[in-house]
Amino acid sequence: MQEPEPSRSSAASFARMADREFGRFLQLLYTYEHRKAMGLFDKLVEDDENFWPIADALLLVCANHQDAKLTVPHGLQTLEAAREMFTVGGTEASPGLLRFVVLYSFSLIKRDWTATYLQRQASGVKGDPGPALWEAIHAGQPDRAAALACALAAKEGFDAAAHALVRASLADLGRLAHNFTLAVSYVEAGRALGMPGALVPLANGAHFLATTLRSAGPFKPEEFVAPPQDLDENMESLQRALSDGDYAVVHQILRGHAAAQDRERVFEPLLIGVAKDPGFLGHNMILAHSARLAAKYLAKDELAHLLWKFYRTLGKSYGYPQDLAIRERAGADPQAAITGLKSTLQHRTPPALATIGQCLEAGVPLDGILKQIVGGYSGWRVGEKEHTIIYLNAAIQTAHFLGRDKALLPLTVALQQLPF
């Protein structure tokens, strides 16, 4: 017997109920009533349509993370890293991670800034907010810097404010490059939210920089000099110059790519280099990933300066290890390889080098492997969660950027180092 279709009034009633529950959930995110919030979350997440609205709401809430006891508030950076992982894992693989970061958000001390409030603050700014923003950051005036960042976004657009924050952070990268990587996270969160919601991460980013860059001198990139027109700027030439230690040619190639339309491909050797040695808690990997994301916000002289600095300081060797090259194996069972990877993610055995390599050699798509890793995070029980998420995301995004043939290196090293 066929089930009767629900009436339109019944469907509308369910929709209103869902809207009320979602609205109540959003209100609870600004409180410490995590038990009530998680009960509503478990209901709401059953509908995939609620996944991204919840993720966006978390960005807004955690952009307001502030704690006088913390020199570096990692709340927004952690949520932005999780959001990047959601784009790889999709709604099917990411609910476990989403549930964790919802619960994590209740552990944070937060401001109550909203887009409406910040719009009012921006409307009260007189004069040109661009130069005044750096003056406020340099003078250690965080509230004024927040208002000026919002005014700059309102008057000249989001990209102008994003550029100002990222450029300011280059004045002093900070301990473990936190000034720069957090600035990139704030602007990337703003780009994901769009205006006017972007005002919340922009304001908080400016506030943070004004507390850490006090008395720092302004960032002054070296003058941009165009490379010779006959210069071979492909990745093979860059790799060869790096291997030969011919840094005069490296410098010219980097300048050429800084002025090119595709500004990200030049990061490939750098990402391979830091994947070999990701640094303490993966901070070198996080820095290189953040730099790749920041490229779209920077002027060509700024990007050329950043590339030249990082290629001289972050990596030691930039060639991909030949012993990690992927070779197709005839007759390999993709399902058996995925089962092995699941065992790695749950029990740390077999080692990631073996199981991820077997998946790639069996023809399992890279996207499918990354989904398994994102989905496996919900089963991790140990580790300092903020840096675990931020570092894991940098490795996942680097693997996705490098592609199937070079993904094994960043994924293997990260999963060997991370506690789970």
Secondary structure, DSSP 8 states (H G I E B T S, - for coil): -------HHHHHHHHHHHHHHHHHHHHHTTSS-HHHHHHHHHHHTTSGGGHHHHHHHHHHHHHTB--TT-SS--HHHHHHHHHHHHHHHHHHH-HHHHHHHHHHHTTS-B----HHHHHHHHHT--S-HHHHHHHHHHTT-HHHHHHHHHHHHHHH-HHHHHHHHHHHHTT---GGGHHHHHHHHHHHHHHHH-TTTTHHHHHHHHHHHHHHSTT-------------TT---SHHHHHHHHHHT-HHHHHHHHHHHHTSS--SGGGHHHHHHHHH---GGGHHHHHHHHHHHHGGGS-HHHHHHHHHHHHHHT-S--S--GGG-----TT--HHHHHHHHHHHHHHS-S-HHHHHHHHHHTT--HHHHHHHHHHHGGG---S-HHHHHHHHHHHHHHHHHH-GGG-HHHHHHHHHHS--
